[in-house]
Amino acid sequence: MAEGMAKKYFPDWVIASAGIEAHGLNPYAVKVMLEKDIDISKNKSKLIDMDYLNHSDLVITLCGGAKDKCPVTPSTVKREHWGFIDPALIQGTENDKLRAFRTVRDGIEKRIIKMRSK
């Protein structure tokens, strides 16, 4: 979701996303992003590429222990942790799951808009 949202607000930036684990594209993420007219259905769940990571300008970790589990980067790489819950871990009804994904989606969007205003 973060990659799709970032590409919307920063179309001239090179944006990529990856994780310490690859779980596949979550259908709830696809659904809630389409509500914002952002199609992430072709995105792939990817593992971190260390060379790419080490040559990045900014690395943002999003969920749970990602901040602590993300590999060490050179001091030239700015890092931020936004600390969202992982919506894929939410148990409950379909509405509960959609609500969790929407909450995280909207939180990511607010943080990206705030970044853009800097």
N, C-alpha and C positions, 0 to 999 in steps of 0.2 A: 504494500500500500504506500509506503514511504517513497519508493522509487517512482511510482506513478504520479503521486502528488507533487514531488519535487520537479519532475519533468514538466508538469503543468505550469508551475510558477517560475521555473528557471530554464526555459527552453534552450538557452544558449550554453548552458553548462553541460559537461559530461557527467551524467548521473548513472550510478550503478548500485546494485544492492547484492549482498551476499550474507551468508551466516556461518556460524560454526557447525551447523548441521543443515542438511537439505531435506525438507519434508514434503516438497511438492507444493503446488499452488492451491491455496485453500479456497473452495468455492464460495464461502461466505465473504472473503476478501474481495473476490471478483464481483459479487453481487452488490456489496455496499459501495464499491468504487464506481460501478456503473450508475449508481444514484447521483453521482457527481459528474457524470459524463466522462469518466476516465476509464478506458478499457485496458485492463491489465491481464486479460485472458491469455495473451500470448507470452507473458512473462514466464521465466523459468526460475525455480528455486536453485540457487547456486551456492557452492562452498566458497569461502574466502580465498582469493588469489593473493598470495603474499607479495608478489612483485607489484601488482596493481595497488594493493593496500599501502605499501611503502612509498609509492609515488603519488599518493593522493594528497590533496590540499586539506580536506576535511573528512573525518570519519565520525559518523553519528551512530551510537548504539542505542537501541530502542527498548528492549524488553529484559526484564529479570536480571539474570546473571551475565548478560552479554557484555556489560562493561568490564567485568572481571575476567571473563573468558576470552575476550578479544585479544588477539596476539599483540605483542609490544610493537609499537611503531616508532620511527625516528622522531626526534624532537621537532622536525619541520612539519609534521602532520598534526594539525589541530584536531583535538578530539572533544566531543560532547556526548553526554549520556542523557537521554530524555526520559528514561524510566517508566515506560508504559507497561501495563499488564500484558501478558501474551493472550490475546483474545481466543486463540485456538485451544487454550486450556480450560475455557469456561464450560462448565457442565450445565445442563438444563434443557429447556425447550428451544425450538428453532428461534423463537422471538428473543429469548435470553441471549443466544449466541449472536444473533444479528445486532442486538443492542450493544453487546460488548465490542463487536467489530466497528460499529458506527462511532462509539465513544472514542476508540483508539484512532480511527480515521480522522475524526473531527479534531482530536488533540494534535495529531500530526500536522493537519492543515493549519491550525493556529500557530504552531511553532514555526512552520515554514513561512507563513505570512509575516511573522515577527522577524525572521531572518531577513526577509526581502526588504523590510523597512529600514534595516540598518545601513 
